[in-house]
Amino acid sequence: MTNTCFRLALLGTLACMANPASCDEVKVAFGDSLMPFVFPKTNSGVEVDIFRESLQFRQHTLRPVYVPLARVPLEFLHGRVDAAHRDGGLKFASTQYADVAVSYHDAIISLKQSNLNIRHPGDLENLSVYSFQGARATYPGWLESTGKLKRYAEVNRQIQQVKTLDIGRYDAIILDLNIYKYNEGLLSREYGHASKPVSIVYAGAPIDYRPVFRSARIRDDFNAGLQHLKATGRYQEIVDNYLKK
């Protein structure tokens, strides 16, 4: 635990002892296969750390709940969690949304040896594409006509996208570039296998994800903590700790 995180935790503990009613355990749904943004086994990652420290700023405790990405908004919709780290394409009341917590930059990735020139939606026609869960709703311009693709599927475990692309089972995959780099490196470290060179084209501009909260009070407390992390430089420290290794 960093000194900053330790100080926040200590201050939160003391404040909760003085006024227990002001402290909440906040159950937040996260996608369970988003490394390096979310590491379920260690309750860490870019997003998890940002949520934890933002909530600690006003003496709340994070309780992560890890589910497949497609289930994240459903856990919130059905009242099983207090917040969700993204809405998954569902639309909630505007007053439930917090400020932007994190951005993802999705890319369309193919093997260089395939010599595919993917620059426009029509370039995917007659190709097989393997995407993250919810990609069709996120990129309708690219994927609304999936019937024109040779094959299309969405998967929760994104390491499977990297594996299947490398062995040529799919022509292209769509996922956040940092998630691709992490999983490609993981396969290399664990199996000593160097992945084949790839071609990368971004699917669009980075997407800013705004969490949704059931409680306006906790949402406002989260926003205050998030603003504090950004103002002090702690936010960038968290991002760099995972993405610049």
Sequence and secondary structure as in RCSB ss.txt:
>XXXX:A:sequence
MTNTCFRLALLGTLACMANPASCDEVKVAFGDSLMPFVFPKTNSGVEVDIFRESLQFRQHTLRPVYVPLARVPLE
FLHGRVDAAHRDGGLKFASTQYADVAVSYHDAIISLKQSNLNIRHPGDLENLSVYSFQGARATYPGWLESTGKLK
RYAEVNRQIQQVKTLDIGRYDAIILDLNIYKYNEGLLSREYGHASKPVSIVYAGAPIDYRPVFRSARIRDDFNAG
LQHLKATGRYQEIVDNYLKK
>XXXX:A:secstr
  HHHHHHHHHHHHHHHH GGG  EEEEEEESSBTTTBBGGGTBSHHHHHHHHHHHTTT EEEEEEE GGGHHHH
HHTTSSSEES  TT    GGGB    EEE EEEEEEGGGT    SGGGGTT EEEEETTHHHH HHHHTTGGGSS
EEEEES THHHHHHHHTTSSSEEEEEHHHHHHHHHHHHHHH      EEEEESSS EEE  EES HHHHHHHHHH
HHHHHHHTHHHHHHHHHH  
